[in-house]
């Protein structure tokens, strides 16, 4: 089994690729992408040790801080007008986030509406409070919205599973499949069985582990 590795080498802390993924909250595939295009992203060169690629923890932290700052600079402008308790639909939520279409709304928001209405034709309409949409925007920037629920402070995690220990197993499973030259077919079933979760939850964990987002806001 591939493990998330952190090791002290010569009095300095080093991470392997899975360790970088766990430390930053990025997908394992994203770490591979950063390393493959390290000149473009200014990703640390790293070094080989015991047959594996390792990266100094302080170099990764410096890289990721600069990377998040660059990502924040690319974000859309958020519309913070209106009552934070107002319920708004997908079109309005997209406008609040500065998107041109509701189709750009992230799954993080779509999967967690504050209210759901069933329309006469059987369709489902998702509704969110403005403060919920603002909180999502804050997750991208690391700042706190004035519309956030009182008492909620600090930067939000890059995606819903970033703080979930099960994500580490999803990262490991993807790494194992990649190392063996296998595709992702059937991985959700394997992960669901290993973690004792539903296949749908396993699929979402794998998507969080494999996406370039993610995650992270920022």
C-alpha positions in Angstrom: 0.0 0.0 0.0 1.3 3.5 -0.9 1.5 5.6 2.2 1.5 9.4 2.7 5.1 9.9 3.6 6.9 12.5 5.6 10.5 11.9 6.6 13.3 13.8 8.3 16.4 13.7 6.1 19.5 15.5 7.3 17.6 17.4 10.0 15.1 18.7 7.4 11.5 17.5 6.8 10.8 16.1 3.4 7.6 14.9 1.7 7.1 12.4 -1.1 4.5 13.1 -3.8 1.6 11.7 -1.8 2.8 13.7 1.2 2.7 16.9 -0.9 -0.8 16.1 -2.0 -1.9 15.5 1.6 -0.1 18.6 2.9 -1.5 21.0 0.2 -4.9 19.4 -0.2 -4.2 19.0 -3.9 -5.0 15.9 -6.0 -2.1 13.5 -6.5 -2.5 14.0 -10.2 -2.1 17.7 -9.7 1.2 17.2 -7.8 2.3 15.1 -10.8 1.3 18.0 -13.1 3.1 20.6 -11.1 6.3 18.5 -11.1 6.0 17.6 -14.8 5.7 21.3 -15.6 7.9 22.6 -12.7 9.5 25.3 -14.8 6.1 26.8 -15.6 4.8 26.5 -12.1 8.1 27.2 -10.3 7.6 23.9 -8.5 10.6 22.7 -6.4 13.0 20.4 -8.2 13.1 17.9 -5.4 15.5 15.0 -5.1 15.7 11.2 -5.3 16.0 9.2 -2.1 15.3 5.5 -1.6 14.0 5.2 -5.1 11.4 8.0 -4.6 11.0 11.7 -5.3 11.2 13.9 -2.2 10.6 17.6 -1.7 11.7 19.7 1.2 8.6 20.8 3.3 9.7 24.5 3.5 10.1 24.6 -0.3 6.6 23.1 -0.8 5.1 25.6 1.6 6.8 28.6 -0.1 5.7 27.2 -3.5 2.1 26.7 -2.4 1.8 30.1 -0.8 2.9 31.8 -4.0 0.6 29.4 -6.1 -2.4 30.3 -4.0 -1.6 34.0 -4.3 -1.5 33.7 -8.0 -4.8 31.8 -8.2 -6.5 34.5 -6.0 -5.4 37.1 -8.5 -7.3 35.3 -11.2 -10.6 35.1 -9.3 -13.8 36.8 -10.4 -15.2 39.7 -8.4 -17.9 38.8 -5.9 -21.1 40.8 -5.6 -21.6 41.3 -1.9 -24.7 43.4 -2.1 -28.0 42.3 -0.6 -29.4 40.6 2.5 -27.2 37.6 3.6 -30.4 35.7 4.5 -32.0 36.1 1.0 -32.6 32.9 -0.8 -31.4 33.0 -4.4 -31.5 30.5 -7.3 -28.7 29.2 -9.5 -28.7 32.2 -11.9 -28.4 34.7 -9.1 -25.8 32.6 -7.4 -23.7 32.6 -10.6 -24.0 36.4 -10.8 -22.9 36.8 -7.2 -19.8 34.8 -7.9 -19.1 36.7 -11.1 -19.8 33.8 -13.5 -21.5 34.2 -16.8 -23.7 31.2 -16.5 -25.2 29.0 -13.8 -23.4 26.1 -15.6 -20.2 27.4 -14.0 -21.4 26.8 -10.5 -19.1 24.3 -8.7 -20.3 21.0 -7.4 -19.4 22.2 -3.9 -22.4 24.6 -4.1 -24.7 22.4 -6.2 -24.5 19.5 -3.9 -25.3 21.5 -0.8 -28.4 23.8 -1.3 -29.9 25.5 1.7 -33.4 24.7 0.4 -34.9 22.6 -2.4 -38.2 23.3 -4.2 -40.0 20.8 -6.3 -41.6 22.6 -9.3 -45.0 21.6 -10.8 -43.2 19.9 -13.7 -41.3 17.7 -11.4 -37.9 19.5 -11.7 -35.9 20.5 -8.6 -34.9 24.0 -7.9 -31.9 24.6 -5.6 -31.8 27.7 -3.4 -29.0 29.2 -1.3 -28.8 32.0 1.1 -26.5 34.8 -0.1 -24.2 34.2 2.9 -23.7 30.6 1.7 -22.6 31.8 -1.7 -20.4 34.4 -0.1 -18.8 31.7 2.1 -18.0 29.7 -1.0 -16.3 32.7 -2.5 -14.4 33.2 0.7 -13.2 29.6 0.5 -11.5 30.6 -2.8 -9.8 33.7 -1.3 -9.2 32.7 2.3 -11.0 35.9 3.6 -14.0 36.1 5.8 -17.3 37.4 4.5 -19.4 39.8 6.5 -22.3 37.6 5.6 -20.9 34.4 7.1 -22.6 32.9 10.1 -21.2 34.6 13.3 -18.4 32.7 14.9 -17.1 31.2 11.7 -13.6 32.4 11.2 -10.5 31.6 9.2 -9.9 30.2 5.7 -12.1 27.5 4.4 -10.8 24.2 3.0 -10.3 23.8 -0.7 -13.1 21.3 -1.1 -15.6 19.5 1.1 -13.3 16.4 1.6 -10.1 18.3 2.2 -10.3 17.8 6.0 -11.6 14.2 5.6 -9.1 11.4 6.5 -10.7 9.2 3.9 -9.4 11.4 1.2 -5.9 10.2 1.9 -6.9 6.6 1.1 -8.5 7.9 -2.2 -5.2 9.6 -3.0 -3.3 6.4 -2.3 -5.7 4.3 -4.4 -5.3 6.6 -7.4 -1.5 6.6 -6.9 -1.5 2.8 -6.8 -3.5 2.6 -10.0 -1.3 5.1 -11.8 1.9 3.3 -10.7 0.5 0.0 -12.0 -0.6 1.6 -15.3 -4.3 0.8 -14.6 -7.2 3.1 -15.3 -9.7 4.3 -12.7 -12.4 1.8 -13.7 -13.8 0.0 -10.6 -11.8 2.1 -8.1 -15.0 3.5 -6.6 -16.2 0.0 -5.8 -12.8 -0.9 -4.2 -12.7 2.3 -2.2 -16.3 1.9 -1.0 -15.6 -1.6 0.2 -12.4 -0.5 2.0 -13.9 2.5 3.7 -17.4 1.1 4.3 -19.1 3.9 2.4 -21.6 4.1 -0.4 -20.2 3.9 -4.0 -21.5 7.5 -4.6 -19.5 8.8 -1.6 -16.5 6.8 -2.9 -16.9 8.4 -6.3 -16.9 11.9 -4.8 -13.8 11.1 -2.7 -12.0 9.9 -5.9 -13.2 13.0 -7.8 -11.9 15.2 -5.0 -8.6 13.4 -5.1 -8.2 13.5 -8.9 -9.5 17.0 -9.7 -7.3 20.0 -10.2 -9.6 22.1 -8.2 -10.1 21.7 -5.6 -9.7 22.1 -4.8 -8.7 24.2 -3.6 -9.9 27.2 -3.7 -7.0 29.1 -4.2 
